[in-house]
Amino acid sequence: VDSTNIVHGRSYKSLENLARRLGINIIIGTSCSKFEAATLSPENNIEQGEENITRMERELLHGIDESNGIRAGFIGEVQVPERFDESGCWELKVSAMVQKSTNAPLIVTETIPSKYSLKILDQIAAYGGKINRTILSHMDMYASDLEFLKKVLDRGAFICFDRFTVSSSCFDPDQYFPTIKHVVECIYALLQDTISYLDQIVLSSGVFMKLQYRKYGGVEYNSLFEHLLPRLKVKGISEEQINTIVHWNPRKLLQWWTPPPEPERPKEYIPCSVCRKLFEPILGEYYTKYSFSYCGTDCLRQHRKMG
């Protein structure tokens, strides 16, 4: 799953080439295009929102324009700013409305840990979105606050642990980043408290910077399978439970698409050779002879009398 949104440079062509080269399936998302809601007039704001909704629904149900049938598999990633202002609410509103009409999963993240998660869920529900099909990412940033995570889980949302591959940020040196040990301890504690939380946890390597590549000293994509999952087993989490988190939970979220109903075929009409009116040629209700067509018995009889 590649959650790069349109604003940050989603490139379905590059991912299509990568998928073909590696022989794997890569799922991409759809999102709002770049906007500045605070500078828009109310009329332009509504117009831009409707344009985004129409395009996002089309990308989810039918395919991305000029992509040879590639469809988006989820909505997001919606990034809620540190200040939960009008701009953040606007994008969340549009995404929730698209989720309501399509049933696609929605990925939302806080750019800076601000404990807006419950407020985010309130906004999604207010606009018709589905909390039980919403994934809140970067939630291992709250690995030390189990009570907060339990409040989020009790609302029915999914939480994603994906920050354990980052050790620090050049943007905010004081920002807390969890380690693999923190994530393991957190998952274990949550499952010890309420086993049903198992069905609401997903994991990701969360690679989005070169610093996370092994080439540059990071732990790369394999960290999830090489380091985190083995430690979960050592902690006492069973193979079946790990399989639920890694395979079944993502599959449950992503298996949402059903083919839209075929559009109604336009009716074909032909002219009657006598009255010249157009009629639908329904078998058994019209008549033909040679090159003549008759809309009914009246016109057929009239043509006979005319010789």
BELBELTA-V878745 format. One record per residue. N is the residue number from 1. PSI is psi in whole degrees, 0 to 359 (NA if undefined). D_LAST is the distance of its C-alpha to the last C-alpha in Angstrom with 2 decimals. Layout:
N & PSI & D_LAST
N & PSI & D_LAST
This chain:
1 & 123 & 73.51
2 & 114 & 73.92
3 & 17 & 74.16
4 & 123 & 74.42
5 & 177 & 72.35
6 & 319 & 70.40
7 & 324 & 73.24
8 & 9 & 75.68
9 & 36 & 73.51
10 & 130 & 71.15
11 & 96 & 69.87
12 & 332 & 67.19
13 & 315 & 67.11
14 & 318 & 70.83
15 & 327 & 70.60
16 & 316 & 67.60
17 & 318 & 69.64
18 & 318 & 72.65
19 & 319 & 70.67
20 & 320 & 69.29
21 & 322 & 72.75
22 & 346 & 74.48
23 & 38 & 71.70
24 & 168 & 71.69
25 & 131 & 69.40
26 & 126 & 70.36
27 & 128 & 68.93
28 & 167 & 68.73
29 & 177 & 68.17
30 & 152 & 66.41
31 & 174 & 68.25
32 & 149 & 68.27
33 & 174 & 68.53
34 & 137 & 71.61
35 & 162 & 72.10
36 & 84 & 74.85
37 & 327 & 73.97
38 & 336 & 77.13
39 & 357 & 76.13
40 & 148 & 72.52
41 & 158 & 71.40
42 & 322 & 69.89
43 & 314 & 66.40
44 & 325 & 66.75
45 & 313 & 68.30
46 & 317 & 65.29
47 & 316 & 62.84
48 & 324 & 64.76
49 & 316 & 65.00
50 & 322 & 61.24
51 & 317 & 60.69
52 & 318 & 63.19
53 & 314 & 61.68
54 & 314 & 58.17
55 & 317 & 59.52
56 & 319 & 61.83
57 & 320 & 59.13
58 & 319 & 56.87
59 & 329 & 59.74
60 & 318 & 60.45
61 & 327 & 56.96
62 & 327 & 55.04
63 & 158 & 57.55
64 & 136 & 59.61
65 & 135 & 57.74
66 & 27 & 57.83
67 & 8 & 59.73
68 & 40 & 57.29
69 & 8 & 56.89
70 & 124 & 60.54
71 & 148 & 60.79
72 & 147 & 63.84
73 & 353 & 65.48
74 & 173 & 67.47
75 & 128 & 68.27
76 & 185 & 71.42
77 & 128 & 74.12
78 & 120 & 74.59
79 & 113 & 78.07
80 & 124 & 79.67
81 & 167 & 82.36
82 & 319 & 85.96
83 & 114 & 85.35
84 & 74 & 82.46
85 & 191 & 81.12
86 & 324 & 77.76
87 & 315 & 76.67
88 & 318 & 77.24
89 & 323 & 75.53
90 & 310 & 72.49
91 & 322 & 71.86
92 & 320 & 72.63
93 & 312 & 70.20
94 & 314 & 67.34
95 & 320 & 68.17
96 & 323 & 68.41
97 & 323 & 65.02
98 & 320 & 63.47
99 & 322 & 65.26
100 & 320 & 63.89
101 & 342 & 60.27
102 & 336 & 60.72
103 & 14 & 63.68
104 & 149 & 65.21
105 & 150 & 69.03
106 & 127 & 70.95
107 & 125 & 74.17
108 & 143 & 76.57
109 & 151 & 80.03
110 & 127 & 82.88
111 & 324 & 84.06
112 & 130 & 87.57
113 & 113 & 88.76
114 & 5 & 88.77
115 & 42 & 87.91
116 & 5 & 84.66
117 & 314 & 82.90
118 & 323 & 82.70
119 & 323 & 81.52
120 & 315 & 78.86
121 & 323 & 77.60
122 & 317 & 77.55
123 & 318 & 75.40
124 & 314 & 72.94
125 & 322 & 72.58
126 & 330 & 72.21
127 & 13 & 69.18
128 & 5 & 67.47
129 & 174 & 68.76
130 & 111 & 69.98
131 & 324 & 73.72
132 & 1 & 73.48
133 & 27 & 71.40
134 & 133 & 73.73
135 & 123 & 76.39
136 & 115 & 79.44
137 & 173 & 81.00
138 & 23 & 84.60
139 & 349 & 85.83
140 & 352 & 88.81
141 & 342 & 90.26
142 & 26 & 91.09
143 & 335 & 92.46
144 & 358 & 95.77
145 & 78 & 94.18
146 & 323 & 92.88
147 & 321 & 92.54
148 & 315 & 90.12
149 & 322 & 88.02
150 & 325 & 87.92
151 & 320 & 86.61
152 & 314 & 83.75
153 & 323 & 83.01
154 & 341 & 83.17
155 & 349 & 80.28
156 & 358 & 78.14
157 & 161 & 77.87
158 & 147 & 78.53
159 & 141 & 81.53
160 & 128 & 81.84
161 & 116 & 85.19
162 & 11 & 84.83
163 & 2 & 87.84
164 & 352 & 90.44
165 & 1 & 89.83
166 & 129 & 91.10
167 & 335 & 94.85
168 & 169 & 95.06
169 & 132 & 93.19
170 & 344 & 94.25
171 & 329 & 92.43
172 & 89 & 94.53
173 & 338 & 97.66
174 & 356 & 98.50
175 & 140 & 95.19
176 & 133 & 95.51
177 & 129 & 93.81
178 & 154 & 93.94
179 & 171 & 95.15
180 & 323 & 93.73
181 & 318 & 96.59
182 & 317 & 95.57
183 & 316 & 91.97
184 & 313 & 93.11
185 & 321 & 95.51
186 & 311 & 92.87
187 & 317 & 90.19
188 & 316 & 92.83
189 & 321 & 94.04
190 & 317 & 90.54
191 & 329 & 89.72
192 & 327 & 93.11
193 & 309 & 92.36
194 & 110 & 88.76
195 & 335 & 87.13
196 & 344 & 83.61
197 & 341 & 84.07
198 & 324 & 83.46
199 & 4 & 79.69
200 & 14 & 79.84
201 & 133 & 81.83
202 & 160 & 80.49
203 & 151 & 82.42
204 & 150 & 81.92
205 & 337 & 84.12
206 & 36 & 83.05
207 & 123 & 83.60
208 & 1 & 82.70
209 & 153 & 85.67
210 & 331 & 87.29
211 & 340 & 90.52
212 & 352 & 89.03
213 & 147 & 88.48
214 & 327 & 91.13
215 & 329 & 91.61
216 & 17 & 92.95
217 & 3 & 94.97
218 & 184 & 92.38
219 & 354 & 91.35
220 & 189 & 87.70
221 & 325 & 84.68
222 & 355 & 86.48
223 & 327 & 88.96
224 & 315 & 86.82
225 & 330 & 86.99
226 & 330 & 90.37
227 & 311 & 92.37
228 & 310 & 90.76
229 & 318 & 89.22
230 & 325 & 92.37
231 & 328 & 94.43
232 & 320 & 92.12
233 & 317 & 92.79
234 & 325 & 96.52
235 & 341 & 96.34
236 & 6 & 94.92
237 & 128 & 91.20
238 & 163 & 89.45
239 & 321 & 87.05
240 & 319 & 84.32
241 & 319 & 84.92
242 & 320 & 84.91
243 & 324 & 81.64
244 & 315 & 80.14
245 & 316 & 81.26
246 & 325 & 80.31
247 & 305 & 77.10
248 & 323 & 75.58
249 & 312 & 75.98
250 & 321 & 74.25
251 & 319 & 71.53
252 & 322 & 70.97
253 & 321 & 70.54
254 & 344 & 68.30
255 & 76 & 65.88
256 & 337 & 63.69
257 & 133 & 60.44
258 & 143 & 57.23
259 & 132 & 53.92
260 & 153 & 52.05
261 & 145 & 48.70
262 & 140 & 45.73
263 & 148 & 43.77
264 & 131 & 40.46
265 & 134 & 37.66
266 & 142 & 35.30
267 & 143 & 31.84
268 & 131 & 28.99
269 & 147 & 25.88
270 & 154 & 22.45
271 & 144 & 19.81
272 & 136 & 16.63
273 & 345 & 13.54
274 & 299 & 12.25
275 & 349 & 15.59
276 & 8 & 17.61
277 & 147 & 20.46
278 & 140 & 22.72
279 & 156 & 23.22
280 & 124 & 25.54
281 & 83 & 23.94
282 & 127 & 25.86
283 & 128 & 25.39
284 & 351 & 23.81
285 & 0 & 22.57
286 & 171 & 19.51
287 & 149 & 16.69
288 & 150 & 15.65
289 & 120 & 13.40
290 & 238 & 14.31
291 & 8 & 15.09
292 & 148 & 13.12
293 & 139 & 15.27
294 & 134 & 14.80
295 & 342 & 17.90
296 & 183 & 17.32
297 & 328 & 15.50
298 & 313 & 14.56
299 & 325 & 12.56
300 & 314 & 11.00
301 & 319 & 9.97
302 & 322 & 8.82
303 & 325 & 6.48
304 & 317 & 5.15
305 & 329 & 5.26
306 & 346 & 3.80
307 & NA & 0.00
